Amino acid sequence: MPSFMAELDFNSLLLTICILTISIQVLILLFLFLIYLKNLFSRLLTQYIFERYEYYIMEASVDKVNRDSPIFKTADWIRNVLRVIIINKIMSLGGEARKGLVALYKDMGFEEKDKGLLNSKKWYHRLSALSALTVTRSELLRSAFPDLLKDKDLSVRVGAIKSISSFGISEYLPRIIECMSEFPDWVNERIVPYLLKVKNGSYEEIMGLFTKSPARVKRYIVPLLFEVDREQALWDTTENFDSYDYETQIAIVKSLGMIDSVEKIMGFVEKVMNDERWEIKAQLVKSLGVIRDERVIPLLEKGLDDRNWFVRYNSAVSIASFGERGLELLKSFSVQNLGFKSDISRYILDLARYGFLSDEM
């Protein structure tokens, strides 16, 4: 084949690739533009409907809306927009105004509609209905929680747990913990604050759940035990400390920050400070700084000499949390030739001098 023919084929191929690339870019830009137009139209439509029916929505916040009002005679597509507007208003208001809007939400049939959507095949419809019924504090949810906690979609199950916590219903705590054994860790870490709102069960009940739970879930129940009965939780968890997995041990040591005095845990603290695992020691000295009992200062001093930097750092920060006494102690170490102890003391004093230590204490 002549060389000019090969060059022609190559140029044609290059031209074709350029045309295809430009075409794809144009299609992407067109697609993004259509999304922009859709969102713009949605916002304008919502604003128009709100302005048109604002009087009746605001009337509901002070008085019951008459059923002959135009807001009750709207088409279905307008009612769908009104539902969202009313829910957003309920979220932003409180007191009697909120009660009036909740009544309007029910009178317009939105509560029954959302109840039906809980059985929708589409997960986002179920989640939207769950959120709306939670915001309006609908009693219809109470009978739906068992099924919602078994939902095949993770977002719906987590939404159900959040909703249960807002109602403060403790009877579902066993089922929630059962769900946690199926959830990934990053989800469980976000659920813990909600668990603390449904901890109304007895300590014995929660301890029973703790005992029966798999190792990867135990760590999330530890804060509940300390919230319900700190003294008993302290005894139970430290007595059997060595039998728990590593993550649960970290959670136990972290919860020691809830204790008012170190008198009852001095033996345990000394034992942990001799542990080879730096992660546990680093969390322990951090918790001791939260308690701020001066009897732990000698143990924190020991942490300043630890081989691990994080243990030394947390120990120094905890000493600094004792205020003037702690800072003076670090200053005395900083001017001596004490190796690790002097180095970390000077580092923490520099952070304190320039105002970078306040967030750590």
N, C-alpha and C positions, 0 to 999 in steps of 0.2 A: 504494500500500500504506500502511495506517495506520502511524503512527510507532511505536505500541506493538507492532505485529507485527514491525517491523524490529528493535526492541529485544529482543523475545523470541528472534528468530533469532540475534542476536549473543550473547545470554546462553547459548543452547543450544550454540552453537559453542564458546564459552569453556569451558563446563562439560565438553564432550566432550574438548577439548584437555587440560584439567586431569586428567580421568580417565585419558586415554591416558598422560600424563606420569607420573602416580603408578603406573600399571600397569607401565610400563617400568622405573621405579625399583625396584619390588617384585620384578620378574623378575630384575633385575641383582643385587639383594641375595640373592635366593634362589639364583642361580647361584654367587655368591661363597661363600655358606654351604655349598652342596654341595661346592665345591672344598675348603673348610676341612674338612668331614667326611671327604672322601676322603683328604686328607693326614693327618688325625688317625688314621683307621683304618689307613692304611699304616704310620705310625710305631708304633702299638700292636701291629700284626701283626708287624712286624719285630722289635720288642722281645721279644714273646712267643716267636717262633721262636728268637731268639738265646739267650734264657734257657733254653729247653728243650734246645737243642743246644750250649750253651756248653761243656759239659764235653768233648764230642768235638772241638770246634774247638780248644780249648786243649790237649787231649791231642795233637793233630796238631803243635802247636808244639814238643813235646818228644819225641814218639815217633810211629811210624807207626800210623795208626788201622786196626784190624781191619776187614776187609770185611763181617764179620757185625754190625757196629755199626749201631744204629738209623738213624744219619745217612745210611747208604747205601740205606735202605729207604723213604725219604720220597717223597711224591707230587711230581709235576712242579712244581706251583705253589709248594710249599715249597722245592724245590731251587732255583727261580729266586731266591727271597729269600736262601737260603743262599749262592748264588753271589756276590751283592752283599756280604753280610756277610764272606765269606772274602776277597774282593778288598780290602775296606776294612781288614781285619786285616793282610793282606800289606803294604799301603801303610804301616801304622803300626809294623810290626815289622822287625827286621833280624837278621842272623846266622843261626844254626841254626833259630831259631823261624820265621823267614821261609821257609827251605827246606822245613820240615815242612808249612807251610800251602800252599806251592806244590805239593808232592806231593799233598796232599789235593785241591787244585783240579783236578789232572790225574786223580787216581784216581776222582773223582766224574764224570768225563767232561765237565767244563766247558771244558777246552781244545779238545777236538774240536768241541764245540757252538759255541764262539766262532769257531773256524776256519770253520765253516759259515756263521755270521752275517756273515762278511766279504763274502759274496756276496748278502746280503739286498737286497731292492729298496728297503728303507727305510734312508735315510742314517743315522738315529740308531742303528739296530741295528748298522750297519757301524762307526760311530764308537765305540759302546759296546764292541763286540768288540775293536776295535783297541786301545782303552785298557786293557782287561783283559789282553790278550795282551802288551802293553807292560809293564804292572806286574809280570806273572809272568815277564818276560824269555823268552817262548816263542820257540824256534827256528823254529816254524812260520811266523813273520812274515817271515823272510828271503826266502822264496820268494814271499810275497804283496806285498812292497813295490812291485815294478814296476807291478802293477795298481792298487794303492792310490794311487800317484802320478798315475795317469791317471783317478782317480775323478771323476765328474761333479759331485760336491759339494765345495765349497771347504773346508768344515770337515774332511772326511775327508782331503783332500790335505794340509792343514796338520797334521792329527793324525799322518799318516804321516811327515811331515818331523820332527816332534818325536820320534816313535818311533825313527826312523833315527838321530837325534842321540844318543838315550839308549844306542843300541847302538854308536855311534861308527863307523858303516860309511861309509867315504869313497868307495866305488865309486859311490854314488848322487849324488854332488855335481853332476856334469854335468846329471843329470835334474832335481835340485832347482832349479838355476839356470834351467833351461829352464822349469820351472813358474813361477818368479818373474817371467818375462817376461809371463805371463798373469794374475798376481795384481795386485790394486790396491796402491798404495803403502802404505796403512795396514797391510796384511797383511805385506808385505815387511819393513817396519820391525820387526815382531815376530819375523820369522824369522831375522834376522841373528844373534842370540845362539846359535841352533841351528846355523847354518852354521859357527860357530867350533869346534863340537864334532866336525865331520866334515871338518876341513881337513888330514887326514893325507896328502893327495897332495903331489906335488913342487911347488916354486914354479913351474916351467916349465908344469906342467899347469894350475895355477890361473891363471897369467898368460895361457895360451891361452884359457881360458874367459872371462877378463876381456876379452880382445881381441875375441872372437867375440860377446859379449853385446851386446844393444841398449843404447842410451845410458841408458835409465831403470833398467837393472839394474846397470850398472857401479858405481854408487855403493855398492851393497851388498857388492860383492866386494873393494873397496879394503881394508877392515879385515883380510880374510883374507890378502891379499898382505903386509901389514905384520906380521901375526902369524907368518907362515911364514918370511919373510926381510926384515927391516926395511931392511937396507942396500941390497939389490937393489931392493926396492919403492920406496925413497926415490929411487933413481937413475931408475928407469923412469917413475915417475909425475910427478916434477918436470921431467924432461927433455921430456916430451910434454904438459906441463900445459895449454898453450894449445889443444891439439887436443880436449880433453875438454869435455863439456857442463858447465853451471854447477853442477848438483847433484853431479857427480863431483868437480869441483874443490873444492867444500865438503868432501866426504868425505876427499879427499887432505889438505887443510889441517888437518882435524880429527885425522887419523891422525898428524900430525907430533908430537903429544903423546906418542907412544910412543918417540920418538928420545931417546937419552941425552944427546947433545951437539948444539949448534947449529952446530958448526964447519963441517960439511959442507953446511949449508943456508943459510948467511948470505946468499949471493948470491941465492938463491931468495926468502928472506924479504924482502930489500930490494926485490926486483922486485914482490912481491905488495903490499907496503906502499905502493907507488906506483900500485896498481890503483884504478880509479875505483869499483869495486863495493864498497860498504861491508860487505855480508854476508860476503864472503871475508876482508876485513881484520879484521872483528870476530871471526871464528872463528880466524884466524891468531894474533892477540894473546892469545886465550884459550888456545890450544895452547902458546904460548911460556911462559905462566905455569905450565903443567903441567911443562914441561921444567926450569924454574927455573935456567937458565944465566945468570949475571950479565952475560954478553956481549950479551944481548938488551935490557938495560935502556935503552940509547940509542934503540933502535927503539921500545920501548914508550913512551918519553918523546915520541917523534914522534907516536905514536897519541893522546896526550893532547890534541894540537892539531887532531885530525881534525875535519872538518865534521860528521860523524855522531856522534850521542850514544852509540850502542851501541859504536862503536869506542873512543870515549873512556872509556866505562865499563869495558869489558873490559880495556883497557890499564891503567887505574888499579887494577883488581882484581888483575891479573897482577903489577903492581909491588908491591902490598901483600902478595902471596904470598911475597915474599922476606924477610918478617919485619921485624925492626927496621930494617934498611937501607932497605927499601922504604917503610916508614911514615915514616921520617925524610925521605926524598926527597919524599914527598907533602906533608909538613909544610912543607918549604922552599918548595914551589910555592904552598901555600895562603896564605902570608902575603905573597905578591907579587901584583902587578897584571898577571897574565899571561893574562887572558881565559878562554878555554875551559879551559886547563890548571889555572888556580887554582880555577875553579868545580868541576870534577870532582874535584880533589884534596880540597877541603873536604867535598864530598858523601861520598866514600869514607871519609874520616877520621871523619865523623859516624856512618856505618854501623858502622865498626870500634869506635868508642867505646861504642855501645849494643849491641854483640854481634850485629848483623845481617849481618856480613860473613863469618862462619865458614862458612856453607853455600855461599858462592860460591867459596871458595878450595879 
